[in-house]
Amino acid sequence: MIHVLIVVSWLGGAVQGATISTQEFSSAERCEAARLALIEYAKARSIEETLRPVCTQK
């Protein structure tokens, strides 16, 4: 079953608005691993408040 990682980001600030990115994965586990890696990456750069990653079934 296909799962999709949806990431809403506000990296451009309020002026540019939100950006939505998607990536398909072959399993929930892979999607969740990517989501967690993205969160860790954002935390390391102190930008975790600007991202909202969510995994969902397609």
QUIURCOR-V575500 format. One line per field, one symbol per residue. phi: phi as a letter, one per 20 degrees, with the letter a starting at -180 (. if undefined). burial: b if it has 24 or more other C-alpha atoms within 12 Angstrom, else e. A space follows every 10 residues. Layout:
phi: ???
burial: ???
This chain:
phi: .eccedcdcc fenffemedd ccbecfbfff ffffffffff ffffdlcffe ccecdbfe
burial: eebbbbbebe eeeeeeeeee eebbeeeeee bbebbeebbe eeeeeeeeeb bbbbbbee
